[in-house]
Amino acid sequence: MAAKARNVIISEIEQCIASSGYGFSDWFVGITDKPKHQIFSTHKVRQTGDAWISRLALSDLQAAEIEDYFRSVRKTRGKPGPTTLDHVYVYAYRMKEHTSP
């Protein structure tokens, strides 16, 4: 997966959320170094049947800025993730009864 610019990642996540038919408040956005583990193991998202997206940012700081944008401007769920050199993936998923949270 190639790293993408901030505005591209924001646009792609916004398009994913819009196409789901649910509002931003029904979605969780976070950052991680291991997107598949975080999405499927930690948050219990189902690979098929659940709406989710993951994108590689250009840097850990950019990933944190994108995460903050969705929490503060778009009012998605989530909490500030650790800003480390490894946490360069931004992910989002629609929360359901079986996901955590």
C-alpha positions as CSV (number, residue, x, y, z in Angstrom):
1,M,0.0,0.0,0.0
2,A,1.5,3.3,-1.0
3,A,1.4,6.3,1.3
4,K,-1.1,9.0,0.5
5,A,-1.4,12.7,1.1
6,R,-3.6,14.1,4.0
7,N,-6.3,15.5,1.8
8,V,-6.5,12.2,-0.2
9,I,-6.9,10.1,2.9
10,I,-9.5,12.4,4.3
11,S,-11.5,12.4,1.1
12,E,-11.3,8.6,0.8
13,I,-12.5,8.1,4.3
14,E,-15.3,10.6,3.9
15,Q,-16.4,8.9,0.7
16,C,-16.4,5.5,2.5
17,I,-18.5,6.9,5.4
18,A,-20.9,8.7,3.0
19,S,-21.4,5.5,0.9
20,S,-22.3,3.5,4.1
21,G,-25.5,5.5,4.6
22,Y,-24.6,6.2,8.2
23,G,-23.4,9.4,9.9
24,F,-19.9,10.3,11.1
25,S,-21.0,9.7,14.7
26,D,-21.6,6.0,13.9
27,W,-17.9,5.6,12.9
28,F,-14.7,5.1,14.9
29,V,-11.4,6.5,13.5
30,G,-8.0,5.7,14.9
31,I,-4.3,5.3,14.0
32,T,-2.1,2.2,14.4
33,D,1.0,0.4,13.2
34,K,-0.9,-2.8,12.5
35,P,-4.2,-2.0,10.8
36,K,-5.5,-5.5,10.2
37,H,-4.8,-6.6,13.8
38,Q,-6.3,-3.4,15.2
39,I,-9.4,-3.5,13.1
40,F,-10.2,-7.2,13.1
41,S,-8.7,-8.5,16.4
42,T,-8.9,-5.5,18.8
43,H,-12.1,-3.9,17.5
44,K,-13.8,-7.2,16.4
45,V,-14.8,-5.8,13.0
46,R,-15.8,-8.5,10.5
47,Q,-13.8,-8.6,7.3
48,T,-16.9,-9.2,5.3
49,G,-20.2,-7.5,6.0
50,D,-18.8,-4.7,8.0
51,A,-17.8,-1.3,6.6
52,W,-14.2,-0.3,7.2
53,I,-11.2,1.4,5.5
54,S,-7.5,1.7,6.2
55,R,-5.0,4.1,4.6
56,L,-1.2,4.6,4.9
57,A,-0.3,8.2,5.7
58,L,3.0,9.9,4.8
59,S,4.1,10.1,8.5
60,D,3.0,9.5,12.0
61,L,2.3,13.2,12.5
62,Q,0.1,13.3,9.4
63,A,-1.8,10.2,10.6
64,A,-2.4,11.9,14.0
65,E,-3.6,15.1,12.3
66,I,-6.1,13.1,10.2
67,E,-7.4,11.2,13.2
68,D,-7.8,14.6,15.1
69,Y,-9.7,16.1,12.1
70,F,-12.3,13.3,12.1
71,R,-12.8,13.4,15.9
72,S,-12.9,17.2,16.2
73,V,-14.5,18.3,12.9
74,R,-16.5,15.3,11.8
75,K,-17.3,14.1,15.3
76,T,-16.4,10.5,14.8
77,R,-15.7,8.3,17.8
78,G,-12.2,7.5,18.9
79,K,-9.5,8.7,21.2
80,P,-6.1,10.2,20.5
81,G,-3.8,7.4,19.5
82,P,-0.1,7.3,20.3
83,T,2.0,9.4,18.0
84,T,5.0,7.2,17.2
85,L,7.0,6.5,14.1
86,D,5.1,3.3,13.7
87,H,1.6,4.6,13.8
88,V,1.2,5.7,10.2
89,Y,-2.0,3.9,9.3
90,V,-5.4,5.7,9.7
91,Y,-8.4,3.4,9.9
92,A,-12.1,3.8,10.3
93,Y,-15.0,1.4,10.8
94,R,-18.7,1.6,11.4
95,M,-19.5,0.6,14.9
96,K,-22.0,-2.1,15.5
97,E,-23.1,-4.2,18.5
98,H,-20.4,-6.7,18.0
99,T,-17.5,-4.2,17.6
100,S,-15.4,-2.8,20.4
101,P,-16.3,0.0,20.9
